[in-house]
Amino acid sequence: MGGAVPDLRLAGFTIGLWLAALGALHLSAGWGIVAGAGGLGCAAVLAGALRSAAVVRWIGVAVALGAGCGAVATAARMSVREAPALSVLVESGATVRAALVVRDDPRLLARSAGPPTFLVAVTLESVTPEDAPPVRLSARALVLGGDPGWRGLLPGQRVTVTGRLLPPRPGDLRAAVLSARTPPVPEGRPSWAQRGAGVLRAGLQRACEPLPDDSGGLLPGLVVGDTSRLDPALEEDFRATGLTHLTAVSGTNVAIVLGVVLFVVRRFPAGPVLCAVLCAVALAGFVILARPSPSVIRAGAMGAIGLLGLAGGRPRAAVPALAAGAAALLIADPELAADPGFALSVLATAGLLLLAPVWRDGLRRAGCPPGVAEALAVPAAAQVACGPVVAAISGTVSLISVPANLVVVPAIAPATLLGVSAAVLSSFWPAAAEFTAWLGHWPAEWLVLVAHTGARVPAGALPWPDGATGGLLLAGLTVAVLFAARRAIVRRLATVVALGAVLGALPVRLLSPGWPPPGWFVVACAVGQGDAVVLAAGAGRAVVVDAGPEPNAVDRCLRRLGVREVAVLVVSHFHVDHIGGVDGVFRGRRVGAVIGPAWPEPASGRAAVEKAAAEAGVAVGVAGAGWACSVGGLRLEALGPITEMRGTNSDPNNNSLILRAGAGGRSVLLLGDAETEEQEDLVAGLGTAGLRADVLKVAHHGSALQATALLDAVRPAVALVSVGRDNDYGHPNAGVIGRIARGGARVLRTDESGDVAAVIVEGRLAVAVRGDPPS
């Protein structure tokens, strides 16, 4: 940095603009104009006052002026969302024929038991209601489409489709959600850049098909952000290790790519201008290859600004350029104010400009070779700068992200270079592309190894408050530490304290990691509005009852519990909130058997379970009352359904497979979603003594449809309620929960406590909670 102080005069303007745009997204257009006028008025007043305090005056003027501009720019966009011609159609839920332009790559939502659903960001150009003239407009919208034709669409492509207009969520600029009822009909062709990028991306995927699943799925993600083949379990490891930026085209990813290019270029005698030119060429090529969608262009813009500081050696010019660039993007697209990806891009670039040069120079003074110093400083600065946003999103602070980012640096350059080469070669020499991709998968395997290893480090991530509170708290601590660390004595003291804290806390975390609790017997996983219950069946083994509504949640729960093998997967019934996550149970695990009830409905749910089991080479067995098995020290027996229920409030629920499991002298009763009819049938068929259990998995998420005779018969010491936060069903019912608690049971809810467990300690029953309910 050479001792120069960065020019921060535009920072106040950008911060004011950002905050005002974020707030105005939640206001109407009229109130946004009022807020903007207030900001501009404050700026005018401040400009004419405080004449004796120039610094304070101009900071205040900049912030107020930015706030006024941000509110006005956002209000102008909100007026499009509130246009009467469209809002009337949205409020009435009209069916329309829409002409639209695709804005970004269609995204496949998490797969569940139902058909695949694509989420597509579009710009509506016209909507034509039934028996009415077309309405011309230019408004942002989202399309929910189930037709496979959405998969291959490219950004910039014009499409017509028929669907129903639905209200959008608050807090963004989208004017409507279109639930598509017909396949998309493309009109015209996308731009040459989009077509070329599509050809190269498809060619790279073909070249990677013969490779191992992990590295073959990772290489396209690393090169162009295409994670369509990336194993979700590996993606979760990248997230836990702080390496997820490598698979998403963001400012962080661009920053690391530029850092690698600089590392190579500066091995040769190249001046600042040549460095800037070569990096600009690399950046332009990267943007075209990654597909010039809005998110990629924003990331490229932030990377180009960072290039001014790192390659041009002009931080005083680069920092105002960053502020001006961010402000220009926010004015052009105020919705970016609420986009975590944009925040990460800006912060990563700010870290490169403000922190990386200082750390690089410090490492050089300490005797570190120039190239190595830069390779170390770039990822560390980007990670520290992005830490507050990551903490706000994830609710954790990773202790291994910086080391992990450092050790993967040597693999990024060869993997990226070989991946790009494979993509280019695929268009005219497929065999050479496959060979190049095979070479590139070796450095990718190193990234996989680091992700797998880092994700399993005990205490690798510490819990942290999520949301704005957690982000602001970590941001304040980070700024305080960075300022304090400018003094040598403070750096030494902080180093000693940090090492002492780590060395003191690590043995405790290793010996008592907190989760899973020692002696856990049964865990109700926090999977949202659904059921997933895990029963311990030996070291690394378990019986899983139901899989929740989507794969990622149950997979994460099993990973937290260290489950590597599922001896038996039991499906209580085939509703999506119990089987939608079945693929997550199979991720990276051997499943010995799958069983379910004889009741065949809903057919789509049974078909989804059978498909997932067939892909793993397992048949789905049928179980009913009298079925039993033993796994390790765990004994399972099916108590119901005793009789087939027909004509009830919900026949699939009332034919749920009812299980009792026992281990260590303790028992748990798992009721699935059984409602009053099946519960009363259990009491009549088995009697009070036949239903006694220490732990009760409360039926149907604690709904009101409970048989009081059954609750009185079970008399549990612990009741587990698997339920989603703020659900639309009124679950759990307050009267039911109160009755169970008055009976002497300790009631644990996943919506309040996250994963909840019953634990057997020296023959006695205890409880434990993980304390991270899903938002």
C-alpha positions in Angstrom: 0.0 0.0 0.0 3.0 2.2 0.4 1.6 4.1 3.4 -1.0 5.9 1.3 -4.4 6.4 2.9 -7.3 5.3 0.7 -9.7 7.9 -0.4 -12.9 7.1 1.4 -15.0 10.1 0.5 -17.4 8.2 -1.6 -17.9 5.4 1.0 -20.4 7.4 3.0 -22.5 8.1 -0.2 -22.5 4.4 -1.1 -23.4 3.2 2.4 -26.3 5.7 2.7 -27.5 4.7 -0.7 -27.3 1.0 0.1 -29.2 1.3 3.4 -31.9 3.5 1.9 -32.4 1.2 -1.0 -32.7 -1.8 1.3 -35.3 0.0 3.4 -37.3 1.4 0.4 -37.7 -2.2 -0.9 -40.2 -2.7 1.9 -42.1 0.6 1.3 -44.6 1.6 -1.3 -43.4 3.8 -4.2 -45.1 6.9 -2.6 -43.4 6.5 0.8 -40.1 5.8 -1.0 -40.4 9.2 -2.7 -41.1 10.8 0.6 -38.1 9.1 2.2 -35.9 10.2 -0.8 -37.1 13.8 -0.5 -36.3 13.7 3.2 -32.8 12.5 2.5 -32.1 15.0 -0.2 -33.5 17.8 2.0 -31.1 16.7 4.9 -28.2 16.8 2.5 -29.1 20.3 1.4 -29.4 21.5 5.0 -26.1 19.9 6.1 -24.4 21.4 3.1 -25.3 24.8 4.2 -24.6 24.2 7.9 -21.7 23.1 10.1 -19.3 25.4 8.2 -16.7 25.0 10.9 -16.6 21.2 10.8 -15.8 20.4 7.1 -15.1 16.7 7.7 -18.2 16.1 9.7 -20.3 18.1 7.3 -19.2 16.3 4.1 -19.6 12.9 5.7 -23.1 13.8 6.7 -23.8 15.3 3.3 -22.5 12.2 1.5 -24.6 9.8 3.6 -27.8 11.9 3.3 -27.3 12.4 -0.4 -26.8 8.7 -0.9 -29.9 7.9 1.2 -32.0 10.3 -0.9 -30.7 8.9 -4.2 -31.2 5.3 -3.0 -34.8 5.8 -1.9 -35.8 7.7 -5.0 -34.2 5.1 -7.4 -35.9 2.3 -5.5 -39.3 4.1 -5.4 -39.1 4.6 -9.2 -38.7 0.8 -9.7 -41.4 0.0 -7.1 -43.8 2.1 -9.1 -43.5 -0.5 -11.9 -44.3 -3.2 -9.5 -47.4 -1.3 -8.3 -48.7 -0.4 -11.8 -52.5 -0.8 -11.7 -52.7 -2.6 -15.0 -50.6 -5.5 -13.7 -51.5 -5.3 -9.9 -55.2 -5.8 -10.6 -54.5 -9.0 -12.6 -52.1 -10.3 -9.9 -54.7 -9.6 -7.1 -57.4 -11.5 -9.0 -55.1 -14.4 -9.8 -55.8 -14.1 -13.5 -54.7 -16.6 -16.1 -52.7 -14.9 -18.8 -50.6 -15.5 -21.8 -47.2 -13.9 -21.1 -44.4 -12.8 -23.3 -41.2 -12.7 -21.3 -37.4 -12.6 -21.4 -35.3 -15.0 -19.4 -32.9 -13.0 -17.1 -30.9 -15.8 -15.5 -30.3 -19.6 -15.7 -33.4 -21.6 -14.7 -32.8 -23.2 -11.3 -34.1 -26.6 -10.3 -35.6 -26.4 -6.9 -34.8 -29.1 -4.3 -36.2 -32.3 -5.5 -39.0 -33.9 -3.5 -41.7 -36.5 -4.2 -43.4 -34.3 -6.7 -42.4 -33.4 -10.3 -39.3 -31.2 -10.8 -40.0 -27.4 -10.5 -37.9 -24.8 -12.2 -37.5 -21.3 -10.8 -36.8 -18.8 -13.5 -36.1 -15.0 -13.2 -37.7 -13.2 -16.1 -38.8 -9.8 -17.4 -42.4 -9.6 -18.4 -42.9 -7.7 -21.7 -46.6 -8.3 -22.0 -49.5 -10.2 -20.4 -52.7 -11.0 -22.2 -55.7 -11.9 -20.0 -58.5 -14.1 -21.3 -60.9 -12.1 -23.5 -58.9 -8.9 -23.0 -56.3 -6.9 -24.9 -52.6 -7.3 -24.1 -51.0 -5.2 -21.4 -47.5 -3.9 -22.4 -45.0 -3.4 -19.6 -41.5 -4.2 -18.5 -41.6 -5.7 -15.0 -39.6 -8.3 -13.2 -41.2 -11.6 -12.3 -40.5 -15.2 -11.3 -41.8 -18.2 -13.2 -42.5 -21.5 -11.5 -42.5 -24.1 -14.2 -42.7 -27.9 -14.1 -42.0 -28.6 -17.8 -38.5 -29.9 -18.7 -38.4 -27.3 -21.5 -37.4 -24.7 -19.0 -34.1 -26.5 -18.3 -32.3 -25.6 -21.5 -33.3 -21.9 -21.8 -30.6 -19.3 -21.9 -30.5 -15.8 -20.4 -31.8 -13.3 -23.0 -34.1 -15.8 -24.7 -37.7 -14.7 -25.4 -40.4 -17.1 -24.4 -44.2 -17.2 -24.4 -46.1 -19.2 -21.8 -49.6 -19.4 -20.3 -50.0 -19.4 -16.5 -51.6 -17.9 -13.5 -50.4 -14.7 -11.9 -49.7 -14.9 -8.1 -48.6 -12.2 -5.7 -44.9 -11.7 -5.2 -43.1 -11.7 -1.8 -42.4 -8.3 -0.2 -38.8 -6.9 -0.2 -37.8 -7.1 -3.9 -38.8 -5.6 -7.2 -40.6 -8.5 -8.7 -44.1 -7.6 -9.7 -45.6 -11.1 -9.9 -45.0 -14.8 -9.7 -46.2 -16.7 -12.8 -47.3 -20.3 -12.2 -46.7 -21.8 -15.7 -49.4 -24.2 -17.0 -48.0 -24.8 -20.5 -44.5 -25.6 -21.8 -42.4 -22.5 -22.7 -42.4 -21.6 -26.4 -39.0 -20.0 -27.4 -39.2 -17.1 -29.8 -36.0 -16.2 -31.5 -32.5 -17.0 -30.4 -30.4 -15.7 -27.6 -27.3 -13.6 -28.2 -24.1 -15.0 -29.7 -22.4 -14.7 -26.3 -25.1 -16.7 -24.6 -25.1 -19.4 -27.3 -21.3 -19.6 -27.3 -21.3 -19.9 -23.5 -24.0 -22.6 -23.6 -22.0 -24.6 -26.1 -18.8 -24.4 -24.1 -20.6 -25.2 -20.8 -22.3 -28.2 -22.3 -19.0 -29.4 -23.8 -17.3 -29.1 -20.5 -20.0 -31.2 -18.9 -19.6 -33.9 -21.6 -15.8 -33.9 -21.1 -16.3 -34.4 -17.3 -18.8 -37.3 -17.6 -16.2 -40.1 -17.5 -14.6 -38.6 -14.3 -15.3 -39.7 -10.7 -18.6 -38.2 -9.4 -17.0 -35.8 -6.9 -14.3 -34.2 -9.0 -16.3 -34.6 -12.2 -19.2 -32.6 -10.7 -16.9 -30.1 -9.1 -14.7 -29.1 -12.1 -17.6 -27.4 -14.1 -18.6 -25.7 -10.8 -15.1 -24.4 -10.2 -14.7 -23.1 -13.8 -18.1 -21.7 -14.7 -20.3 -22.1 -11.6 -22.3 -25.0 -13.2 -23.1 -27.2 -10.2 -25.8 -29.3 -11.9 -23.8 -32.5 -11.3 -22.3 -31.6 -8.0 -23.1 -34.1 -5.2 -25.2 -32.2 -2.6 -23.2 -33.9 0.2 -20.0 -32.5 -1.3 -21.6 -29.1 -1.7 -22.5 -29.2 2.0 -18.8 -30.0 2.8 -17.7 -27.0 0.7 -20.2 -24.8 2.6 -19.0 -26.0 6.0 -15.4 -25.5 5.1 -15.9 -22.0 3.7 -15.1 -23.0 0.1 -18.5 -22.5 -1.4 -17.3 -19.4 -3.3 -15.4 -21.8 -5.6 -18.6 -23.2 -7.0 -20.6 -20.0 -7.3 -19.7 -17.1 -9.6 -19.3 -14.3 -7.1 -16.9 -11.5 -6.3 -15.0 -13.8 -4.0 -14.6 -16.4 -6.8 -13.5 -13.7 -9.2 -11.1 -12.3 -6.6 -9.4 -15.6 -6.2 -9.2 -16.2 -9.9 -7.5 -12.8 -10.3 -5.2 -13.6 -7.4 -4.1 -16.8 -9.2 -3.5 -14.9 -12.4 -1.4 -12.3 -10.6 0.6 -15.0 -8.9 1.5 -16.5 -12.3 2.1 -13.2 -14.1 4.3 -11.7 -11.4 6.7 -14.7 -11.6 7.9 -12.9 -14.7 9.1 -9.2 -15.1 5.8 -7.6 -15.9 4.8 -4.1 -15.0 1.5 -2.8 -13.7 0.0 -2.1 -17.1 0.8 -5.6 -18.5 -0.6 -7.2 -15.3 -3.8 -5.2 -15.7 -4.1 -6.1 -19.4 -3.6 -9.8 -18.8 -6.0 -9.9 -15.9 -8.6 -8.0 -17.9 -8.3 -10.5 -20.7 -8.7 -13.4 -18.2 -11.6 -11.6 -16.5 -13.4 -11.0 -19.8 -12.9 -14.6 -20.9 -14.1 -15.8 -17.5 -17.3 -13.7 -17.8 -18.1 -15.1 -21.3 -17.4 -18.7 -20.3 -19.4 -18.5 -17.0 -22.3 -17.0 -19.1 -22.9 -13.2 -19.0 -26.0 -13.4 -16.8 -26.6 -10.4 -14.4 -25.0 -12.1 -11.4 -21.8 -12.9 -13.4 -21.6 -9.4 -14.9 -21.9 -7.9 -11.4 -19.2 -10.2 -10.1 -17.0 -9.3 -13.1 -17.5 -5.6 -12.4 -16.4 -6.0 -8.8 -13.4 -8.1 -9.9 -12.4 -5.4 -12.5 -12.5 -2.7 -9.8 -10.4 -4.9 -7.5 -8.0 -5.2 -10.4 -7.3 -1.5 -10.3 -5.8 -1.8 -6.8 -3.9 -5.1 -7.1 -2.6 -4.9 -10.6 -2.4 -1.2 -11.1 -1.0 -0.3 -7.7 -3.4 2.6 -7.3 -5.4 1.9 -4.1 -6.3 5.6 -3.6 -8.0 5.5 -7.0 -9.4 1.9 -6.7 -11.3 2.4 -3.4 -13.4 5.3 -4.7 -13.9 3.3 -7.9 -15.3 0.4 -5.8 -17.6 2.8 -4.0 -18.7 4.5 -7.3 -19.1 1.1 -9.0 -21.2 -0.3 -6.2 -23.3 2.9 -6.1 -23.9 2.8 -9.9 -25.0 -0.9 -9.7 -27.3 -0.1 -6.8 -29.0 2.8 -8.6 -29.4 0.7 -11.8 -30.7 -2.3 -9.8 -31.8 -1.4 -6.2 -32.8 -5.0 -5.6 -29.1 -5.7 -5.2 -29.3 -4.0 -1.7 -30.9 -7.2 -0.4 -28.7 -9.7 -2.4 -26.2 -11.5 -0.2 -24.2 -12.4 -3.3 -23.7 -8.7 -4.2 -22.7 -7.9 -0.6 -20.1 -10.7 -0.8 -18.8 -9.4 -4.1 -18.4 -5.9 -2.7 -16.8 -7.0 0.6 -14.4 -9.4 -1.1 -13.2 -6.7 -3.4 -12.9 -4.2 -0.5 -10.8 -6.8 1.3 -8.6 -7.1 -1.7 -8.1 -3.3 -1.8 -7.8 -2.5 1.8 -6.4 -5.6 3.5 -4.6 -7.7 1.0 -1.9 -5.1 0.1 -1.1 -4.4 3.8 -0.9 -8.1 4.6 1.1 -8.8 1.5 3.6 -6.2 2.3 3.8 -7.3 5.9 4.5 -10.9 4.8 7.2 -9.6 2.4 8.9 -7.7 5.2 8.8 -10.9 7.3 10.8 -12.7 4.5 8.0 -14.4 2.6 8.6 -14.7 -1.1 6.5 -12.1 -3.1 4.3 -14.7 -5.0 3.6 -16.7 -1.9 2.8 -13.5 0.1 0.2 -12.5 -2.5 -1.3 -16.0 -2.7 -1.7 -16.0 1.1 -3.0 -12.5 1.4 -5.7 -12.6 -1.3 -7.9 -15.4 0.1 -7.3 -14.4 3.7 -8.4 -10.8 3.0 -11.5 -11.9 1.0 -12.5 -14.4 3.7 -12.1 -11.9 6.6 -14.0 -9.2 4.7 -16.9 -11.6 3.8 -17.1 -13.1 7.3 -19.9 -10.9 8.7 -22.2 -11.7 5.8 -21.5 -15.4 5.9 -22.1 -15.4 9.7 -25.4 -13.6 9.2 -26.5 -16.1 6.6 -25.3 -19.3 8.2 -25.3 -18.5 12.0 -21.8 -19.9 12.3 -18.2 -18.6 12.3 -15.9 -20.9 10.6 -12.5 -21.4 12.2 -11.1 -23.5 9.3 -12.2 -21.3 6.4 -9.0 -19.3 6.2 -6.7 -22.3 6.5 -8.8 -24.2 4.0 -8.7 -21.3 1.5 -5.0 -21.1 1.9 -4.2 -24.8 1.2 -6.5 -24.9 -1.8 -4.8 -22.0 -3.6 -2.1 -24.2 -5.4 -4.9 -26.3 -6.9 -7.1 -23.5 -8.2 -4.8 -22.3 -11.0 -4.2 -25.7 -12.7 -7.8 -26.8 -12.2 -9.2 -23.6 -13.6 -6.7 -23.5 -16.5 -7.3 -27.1 -17.5 -11.1 -26.8 -17.0 -11.2 -23.7 -19.3 -9.0 -25.5 -21.8 -11.3 -28.5 -21.8 -14.3 -26.3 -22.4 -12.7 -24.6 -25.4 -11.4 -27.9 -26.8 -14.8 -29.5 -26.5 -16.2 -27.4 -29.3 -13.8 -28.9 -32.0 -11.7 -31.8 -30.4 -13.8 -33.8 -27.9 -11.1 -36.4 -27.2 -8.6 -33.8 -26.2 -11.2 -32.1 -24.1 -11.8 -35.4 -22.2 -8.0 -35.9 -21.6 -7.6 -32.3 -20.4 -10.6 -32.7 -18.1 -8.9 -35.8 -16.8 -5.8 -33.9 -16.0 -7.9 -31.2 -14.4 -9.7 -33.6 -12.1 -6.5 -34.3 -10.1 -6.2 -30.8 -8.6 -10.0 -30.9 -8.2 -9.6 -34.1 -6.1 -7.4 -32.0 -3.8 -10.2 -29.5 -3.3 -12.6 -32.4 -2.6 -10.1 -33.8 0.0 -9.8 -30.5 1.7 -13.6 -30.0 1.8 -14.2 -33.5 3.2 -11.5 -33.2 5.8 -12.3 -29.6 6.8 -16.0 -30.5 7.2 -15.2 -33.2 9.7 -12.8 -31.1 11.9 -14.2 -31.0 15.5 -15.4 -27.5 16.4 -14.5 -26.3 12.8 -17.5 -23.9 13.0 -18.7 -22.1 16.1 -22.3 -21.1 16.6 -23.0 -17.4 16.1 -26.1 -15.2 16.1 -27.6 -15.2 12.7 -29.4 -12.3 10.8 -28.5 -8.7 10.9 -27.6 -8.8 14.6 -24.9 -11.5 14.2 -23.5 -9.9 11.0 -23.2 -6.4 12.6 -21.7 -7.9 15.8 -19.0 -9.7 13.8 -18.4 -6.7 11.6 -17.8 -4.5 14.7 -15.4 -7.1 16.2 -13.6 -7.4 12.9 -13.1 -3.7 12.5 -12.0 -3.3 16.2 -9.4 -6.1 15.8 -8.1 -4.8 12.5 -7.6 -1.3 14.0 -6.1 -2.6 17.3 -3.8 -5.0 15.4 -1.9 -2.0 13.9 0.1 -1.9 17.1 2.7 -4.5 17.5 2.1 -5.1 21.2 -1.7 -5.6 20.5 -0.9 -8.1 17.8 1.3 -10.1 20.1 -1.2 -10.0 22.9 -4.1 -11.0 20.5 -2.0 -13.8 19.2 -1.2 -15.1 22.7 -4.9 -14.8 23.8 -6.2 -16.5 20.6 -3.7 -19.4 20.9 -4.6 -19.8 24.5 -8.3 -19.8 23.8 -7.9 -22.4 21.0 -5.5 -24.6 22.9 -7.7 -24.4 26.0 -11.0 -25.0 24.3 -10.0 -27.6 21.7 -9.5 -30.5 24.1 -12.9 -29.7 25.6 -14.5 -29.7 22.2 -12.7 -32.9 21.2 -13.6 -34.8 24.3 -17.1 -33.3 24.6 -18.1 -32.0 21.1 -21.6 -31.0 22.3 -23.4 -32.7 19.4 -24.3 -35.5 19.2 -24.7 -35.9 22.9 -23.1 -39.0 24.4 -25.5 -41.9 24.8 -28.1 -40.5 22.5 -31.0 -42.9 21.9 -33.4 -41.1 19.6 -33.2 -37.7 17.8 -35.9 -35.8 16.2 -34.2 -33.8 13.4 -35.1 -30.2 12.7 -36.3 -30.6 9.1 -39.0 -28.0 9.0 -42.6 -29.0 8.7 -42.1 -32.7 8.5 -40.7 -35.7 10.3 -37.3 -37.3 10.4 -36.4 -39.4 13.5 -33.1 -41.2 14.0 -32.6 -44.2 16.4 -29.1 -45.1 17.4 -28.1 -48.7 16.3 -24.3 -48.8 17.0 -21.3 -46.8 16.1 -22.0 -44.9 12.9 -25.2 -46.9 12.4 -28.9 -45.9 12.8 -32.4 -46.6 12.0 -34.1 -43.7 10.3 -37.9 -43.2 10.5 -39.1 -40.8 7.7 -37.0 -38.3 5.8 -38.6 -34.9 6.1 -39.8 -32.7 3.2 -36.5 -32.1 1.4 -33.1 -33.9 1.1 -30.6 -31.4 2.5 -32.1 -31.1 6.0 -32.2 -34.8 6.8 -28.7 -35.3 5.2 -27.3 -32.5 7.5 -28.9 -34.1 10.5 -27.4 -37.5 9.8 -24.0 -36.0 9.1 -24.2 -34.1 12.5 -24.9 -37.5 14.2 -22.1 -39.2 12.4 -24.4 -41.7 10.7 -22.5 -43.5 7.9 -24.9 -46.5 7.6 -28.6 -46.7 7.7 -29.6 -50.2 8.8 -33.3 -49.7 8.1 -35.1 -46.7 6.5 -38.7 -46.8 7.8 -41.4 -44.8 6.0 -44.4 -44.3 8.2 -46.5 -43.2 5.2 -46.0 -41.6 1.8 -46.9 -37.9 2.3 -44.2 -35.5 1.0 -43.4 -34.1 4.4 -42.2 -37.5 5.4 -40.6 -38.8 2.2 -39.6 -35.7 0.2 -36.0 -35.9 1.6 -35.5 -39.6 1.0 -32.6 -38.9 -1.4 -30.8 -37.2 1.4 -30.8 -40.4 3.5 -29.0 -42.2 0.7 -26.3 -39.6 0.1 -23.0 -41.2 0.8 -24.5 -43.9 3.0 -25.3 -47.6 2.7 -28.9 -48.3 3.3 -29.6 -51.9 4.3 -33.4 -52.1 4.0 -36.4 -49.9 3.3 -39.8 -50.6 4.6 -43.2 -48.9 4.5 -46.9 -49.5 5.2 -49.2 -51.5 2.9 -51.4 -48.4 2.2 -50.4 -47.4 -1.3 -51.4 -43.7 -1.3 -50.3 -41.2 -2.3 -49.0 -43.1 -5.3 -46.5 -40.3 -6.2 -44.9 -40.6 -2.7 -44.6 -44.4 -2.9 -43.1 -44.1 -6.4 -40.5 -41.6 -5.2 -39.4 -43.9 -2.3 -39.2 -46.9 -4.7 -37.2 -45.0 -7.2 -34.6 -43.8 -4.6 -34.4 -47.3 -3.2 -34.0 -48.9 -6.6 -31.2 -46.6 -7.5 -29.4 -47.9 -4.4 -30.2 -51.5 -5.2 -32.7 -51.9 -2.4 -36.3 -53.1 -2.6 -39.1 -51.5 -0.6 -40.6 -54.0 1.8 -44.1 -53.9 3.3 -44.6 -54.0 7.1 -47.6 -54.1 9.3 -48.6 -55.0 12.9 -46.4 -57.8 14.1 -43.3 -56.9 12.0 -40.1 -56.8 14.1 -36.4 -56.7 13.8 -33.2 -56.2 15.8 -30.3 -53.9 14.8 -27.4 -54.0 17.2 -28.8 -53.3 20.6 -32.0 -51.7 19.1 -35.3 -53.7 19.0 -38.0 -52.5 16.6 -41.6 -53.7 16.4 -44.6 -52.5 14.5 -47.7 -52.0 16.6 -50.0 -50.8 13.8 -52.0 -50.1 11.8 -54.1 -52.9 13.4 -57.0 -52.5 11.0 -57.2 -50.7 7.6 -58.8 -47.3 7.9 -61.0 -46.0 5.1 -63.2 -42.9 4.9 -61.3 -41.0 7.6 -60.2 -37.4 7.7 -56.9 -38.6 6.0 -56.6 -42.3 5.1 -52.8 -42.1 4.5 -52.3 -40.6 7.9 -54.6 -43.0 9.6 -52.8 -46.0 8.1 -49.4 -44.8 9.3 -46.9 -47.4 10.3 -46.6 -47.2 14.1 -43.3 -48.4 15.7 -42.0 -49.0 19.2 -38.2 -49.1 19.6 -36.3 -50.2 22.7 -32.7 -50.0 23.8 -30.9 -49.8 27.1 -34.1 -50.5 29.0 -35.9 -47.5 27.5 -38.5 -47.3 24.8 -39.9 -44.8 22.3 -43.3 -44.8 20.6 -43.3 -43.4 17.0 -46.8 -42.5 15.8 -46.1 -41.2 12.4 -49.1 -39.0 11.4 -51.7 -41.2 13.0 -54.9 -39.2 13.8 -57.7 -39.8 16.2 -59.1 -42.9 14.4 -55.9 -44.9 14.3 -54.9 -43.8 17.8 -58.2 -45.0 19.2 -57.9 -48.3 17.4 -54.4 -48.8 18.9 -55.8 -48.2 22.4 -58.7 -50.6 21.7 -56.4 -53.3 20.3 -53.4 -53.1 22.6 -54.8 -51.7 25.8 -53.1 -49.3 28.1 -50.2 -51.5 29.1 -49.3 -52.2 25.5 -48.7 -48.6 24.7 -46.5 -47.5 27.6 -43.3 -45.8 26.5 -40.6 -43.5 28.0 -40.4 -41.3 24.9 -43.2 -40.3 22.6 -42.8 -38.9 19.1 -46.0 -36.9 19.1 -48.3 -37.7 16.1 -48.8 -35.4 13.2 -46.6 -32.6 14.4 -48.8 -32.1 17.5 -52.0 -31.5 15.6 -55.3 -31.3 17.5 -56.4 -34.7 16.1 -55.1 -36.7 19.1 -56.8 -39.4 21.1 -56.6 -38.4 24.8 -56.9 -42.1 25.8 -53.6 -42.8 23.9 -51.8 -39.9 25.5 -52.9 -41.0 28.9 -51.9 -44.6 28.2 -48.3 -43.7 27.0 -47.5 -41.4 29.9 -44.1 -40.5 28.4 -41.3 -38.8 30.3 -40.2 -37.1 27.1 -42.3 -35.9 24.2 -40.7 -35.0 20.9 -42.6 -32.7 18.5 -41.2 -32.5 14.9 -42.7 -29.3 13.5 -41.8 -26.3 11.3 -41.5 -22.8 12.5 -44.4 -20.5 11.7 -46.3 -23.2 9.7 -49.7 -22.6 8.3 -51.4 -25.5 10.0 -51.5 -24.3 13.6 -49.1 -27.1 14.6 -48.5 -27.9 17.4 -51.9 -27.5 19.1 -51.5 -25.6 22.4 -54.1 -27.8 24.1 -52.4 -31.0 23.1 -49.0 -29.8 24.2 -50.4 -28.5 27.5 -52.1 -31.9 28.2 -48.8 -33.8 27.5 -46.8 -31.4 29.8 -49.4 -31.7 32.6 -48.9 -35.4 32.5 -45.3 -34.9 33.5 -43.5 -35.1 30.2 -40.7 -32.8 29.1 -41.9 -31.5 25.7 -39.1 -30.7 23.1 -40.0 -29.0 19.8 -37.8 -28.8 16.8 -39.2 -25.4 15.8 -37.9 -24.0 19.1 -34.8 -26.0 19.8 -33.5 -27.5 16.5 -32.5 -31.2 16.7 -33.8 -32.6 20.0 -32.6 -35.9 21.6 -33.5 -38.3 24.3 -30.3 -39.6 26.0 -29.6 -42.7 28.1 -27.0 -42.0 30.8 -26.2 -44.8 33.2 -29.7 -46.2 32.6 -31.4 -42.9 33.3 -33.3 -40.8 30.7 -32.1 -37.3 29.9 -32.7 -34.8 27.1 -30.4 -32.6 24.9 -31.1 -29.9 22.3 -28.8 -28.6 19.6 -30.4 -25.1 19.8 -30.4 -24.1 16.1 -34.0 -24.3 14.8 -34.3 -23.7 11.1 -35.6 -20.2 10.1 
